[in-house]
Amino acid sequence: MAWLEELVRRSRALLNQPVRFPGPKPARPSVAVVTDSAAALPAAWAKEPVTALCLQVVPMPVMVSGQIYGEGVDDVPAALALGLAEGKDLKTSRPSPGLFRKAYEELAAQGFDAVVSVHISSDLSGTVEAASLAAAHVDIPVEIVDTRTVAMAEGFAVISAVLAAQAGKPAAEVAAAARQAAEAGQVLFYVPSLEQLRRGGRISPASGYLGTLLSIKPILGIKDGAVVGLEKIRTAAKAKARLQQLAVRGIEELDYAPQLAVHYFGNESEARELADELAAHASNEVLLTPLPSVLAAHAGLGVLAVVIGPAMAAQES
């Protein structure tokens, strides 16, 4: 995929840039980045040695009928899809502070000077709190970034942080890069039913959407860190068409070429069609990637999401 190839190329170029200070060039960045699996990072990029050098992804647990699965560790999507189809009891949880502490201590042992920890909105998960608790009990400095968003809107913030770290930026600038990218992100999504969001408490009864739970196909978004209703539409076909229209409008209103992503769960062909349609209105490739299971557990089967992100972070070379 050209998008991932370009990202890896840029990471390698940053790590091999000429030395601008006396002494030998460090073997790796001095700042590490930690995130959670809700960031929806493409596995092919996150596992690349050039990325894994300074990035750790802490898995978020998903529980299906009492069985705990670790996002990115176990085969969560298969178990979750079956659980959703059969109406099983589904729950998600934040990673434990112990997992974050372990990650931070491992990075300190590897010789990093600081960590920037970039996470899902604190209004949607206790992950920021868990990371903060862990940070208070380690010797390495840790700066926590609450992205106030989810999925690849969070992921683009992580990518920006990693690129900044690879460029040799100090922790404060790495965190600033993440925050700036997160603030630029827009998330729009369609769910066939609000039932899973209602069960998980991710949509407020005060939103006015729960009263028409069975009769609408809503378009939702993320605003101020929380799920908000944007439009109430009566049929799935019209809702999907409207999602595309809103995404195109969002792209065309920008004065730069944004990074784009389309998420799905259990409906890849629909997502691919949407990505192809958006590509006609975009200068950059549209990244197609499954919604992380920890988010799909609340959105349900058939979700379609569009993330309009920042421009590709410009780093010094």
Number of C-alpha atoms within 10 A of each C-alpha: 8 10 13 14 12 11 16 20 11 17 21 16 14 20 20 15 14 10 10 7 7 6 7 7 14 10 9 17 23 18 28 28 29 24 27 26 25 28 25 24 25 15 10 12 17 19 15 11 12 17 21 15 17 23 25 22 22 22 22 24 24 27 20 21 13 11 11 16 22 18 21 17 11 14 12 20 22 11 16 25 19 13 17 18 10 9 11 13 12 21 18 19 14 21 22 19 19 14 16 27 20 14 18 30 19 13 22 19 11 10 15 19 17 22 29 29 28 29 30 27 22 17 16 20 17 16 26 26 18 18 29 18 16 21 22 12 13 15 11 18 17 23 19 19 24 21 26 22 30 27 26 33 31 34 31 30 33 32 26 27 32 29 29 28 30 28 21 21 20 17 23 13 15 27 26 17 22 29 21 16 24 27 17 15 26 22 23 23 26 24 24 21 20 22 17 21 20 17 13 15 12 18 23 15 11 8 11 11 20 17 11 11 14 13 14 21 23 26 23 20 21 20 13 12 17 17 22 18 18 13 17 15 16 13 13 16 11 12 22 24 11 17 23 20 13 15 22 18 12 15 22 14 9 11 8 12 17 23 24 28 25 27 26 26 24 18 14 18 10 15 23 18 11 22 21 16 14 22 16 12 14 17 14 16 19 24 21 19 20 23 25 24 29 28 21 25 25 24 27 24 21 18 24 27 30 30 28 26 25 23 18 17 18 9 16 11 11
